[in-house]
Amino acid sequence: MAKFKGAITVNEDRCKGCNLCVVACPTHVLALQAKEVNNRGYHFAYMANAEQCIGCASCALVCPDACIEVYRVENH
């Protein structure tokens, strides 16, 4: 049986830094960028611990602006 790991992309320009995805992540993958802001002036979400992502999509489900896409990548 194939094993999968997760990966996400965050549309940084649309993210308003609401922190809902960070709180929803069960494996603590996401964080808000502390020193950078997007073109709208918000601290945006990013994958702080990418290797921990399980692809559960909790972050994408709670994102009010649909800024997050979740992928499942097969481990070889």
C-alpha positions in Angstrom: 0.0 0.0 0.0 1.3 3.4 -0.9 2.2 5.9 1.8 1.3 9.5 1.3 2.6 12.8 2.7 0.9 16.1 2.5 1.9 19.4 0.9 0.1 22.7 0.7 0.3 25.9 -1.2 -0.8 29.2 0.3 -1.8 32.1 -1.9 0.2 34.6 0.1 -1.3 37.6 -1.7 -4.9 36.7 -0.7 -4.1 35.5 2.9 -5.2 38.0 5.5 -3.4 36.3 8.4 -6.6 35.3 10.3 -4.6 32.4 12.0 -7.5 29.9 11.6 -5.4 27.5 9.6 -2.6 27.6 12.1 -5.0 26.7 14.9 -6.8 24.0 12.8 -3.6 22.1 11.9 -3.3 18.9 14.0 0.4 18.5 13.3 1.5 22.1 13.8 2.7 22.6 10.2 1.5 26.1 9.6 2.6 29.4 11.2 2.2 33.1 10.4 5.1 34.8 8.8 6.4 37.1 11.6 8.8 39.4 9.6 7.1 39.6 6.2 3.8 41.0 5.0 2.0 40.5 1.7 1.0 43.3 -0.6 -2.1 44.0 1.5 -0.1 44.4 4.7 -1.0 41.1 6.4 1.3 38.6 7.9 0.5 35.5 5.8 0.5 31.7 6.6 3.3 29.5 5.5 4.5 25.9 6.0 6.9 26.2 9.0 7.2 22.4 9.4 6.6 21.0 5.9 7.8 17.5 6.7 5.0 17.1 9.3 2.1 17.7 6.9 -0.2 14.7 6.6 -2.5 16.2 3.9 -5.6 16.2 6.1 -6.9 19.5 4.6 -8.1 20.9 7.9 -6.4 24.1 7.0 -8.1 24.5 3.7 -11.5 23.7 5.1 -11.3 26.5 7.7 -9.7 29.2 5.4 -12.4 31.8 4.9 -10.7 33.1 1.7 -9.8 29.8 0.1 -6.1 30.6 0.1 -4.9 27.1 0.7 -4.7 24.1 -1.7 -3.8 20.7 -0.3 -2.0 18.0 -2.2 -1.1 14.4 -1.3 2.2 13.2 -2.6 3.1 9.5 -2.7 6.3 8.5 -0.9 8.5 6.2 -2.8 
